[in-house]
Amino acid sequence: MPDKVKATNEAGESVEIEVLAAFTIPDFSRNYVIYSYNETDPNGLAKLHVSQLTEQDGKYTLANIETDDEWTRIKNVMREMITGGNA
């Protein structure tokens, strides 16, 4: 996956995102992406976003995370990335 991707967001807008990590959770049969718009918060920390990511014919679409169970699994993957584990 390229470092920068043009995608359609949940509002139907075309956006350019910087892909920081991409992963699949097989139990959900979905791909996910952690990305940034190169924004920072008032403390100077990078703002990160997580979405479902689909690709069809070279076009990417971002979609909302649908369930609490999905969020829990995504957070576990992110923790494993931070600690160097293997989710």
C-alpha positions in Angstrom: 0.0 0.0 0.0 1.3 3.5 -0.9 2.3 5.9 1.9 -0.2 8.5 0.6 -3.6 7.4 -0.8 -6.5 9.3 -2.3 -9.7 7.9 -0.8 -13.4 8.6 -0.5 -14.4 9.3 3.1 -17.7 8.5 4.9 -19.1 11.8 3.7 -18.4 11.0 0.0 -15.5 13.5 -0.1 -12.2 12.8 -1.8 -9.4 13.1 0.7 -5.6 12.4 0.7 -4.4 10.4 3.7 -1.0 9.5 5.0 -1.1 5.8 5.7 0.7 4.9 8.9 -0.3 1.2 9.2 -2.7 -1.2 7.5 -3.9 -4.5 8.8 -6.6 -7.1 8.5 -8.7 -8.7 11.2 -9.6 -12.0 9.7 -12.6 -12.6 12.1 -14.3 -9.6 10.5 -13.0 -10.2 7.0 -12.1 -6.5 6.9 -9.1 -4.3 6.2 -8.3 -1.4 8.4 -6.0 1.6 8.1 -4.4 4.0 10.7 -3.9 7.3 9.0 -3.3 11.0 9.4 -4.2 14.2 7.6 -0.9 15.6 8.9 -2.7 17.5 11.7 -1.6 18.1 15.2 -3.6 18.7 18.4 -3.0 21.7 20.7 -0.3 19.8 22.5 1.6 19.2 19.2 0.7 15.5 19.1 -0.2 13.9 15.7 -4.0 13.3 15.3 -4.6 9.7 14.1 -7.7 8.2 12.6 -8.8 4.6 12.1 -11.2 3.4 9.5 -12.2 0.3 7.5 -10.6 0.5 4.1 -11.8 -1.1 1.0 -10.1 -1.1 -2.4 -11.8 -1.8 -5.7 -10.1 -1.2 -9.1 -7.4 1.0 -7.5 -10.0 3.2 -5.7 -10.0 3.4 -1.9 -12.9 4.0 0.4 -12.9 4.7 4.1 -15.8 3.5 6.3 -16.7 3.9 9.9 -15.9 1.2 12.5 -19.3 -0.5 13.0 -19.2 -2.2 16.4 -17.7 -2.0 19.9 -16.2 -5.5 19.3 -14.4 -4.2 16.2 -13.1 -1.2 18.2 -11.8 -3.5 21.0 -10.0 -5.7 18.5 -8.5 -2.7 16.7 -7.3 -1.2 20.0 -5.7 -4.6 20.8 -3.9 -4.6 17.4 -2.7 -1.0 18.1 -1.4 -2.0 21.5 0.5 -4.9 19.9 2.0 -2.5 17.4 3.2 -0.2 20.1 4.7 -2.9 22.3 6.2 -4.9 19.4 4.0 -7.9 19.9 2.3 -10.0 17.3 -1.5 -9.5 17.2 
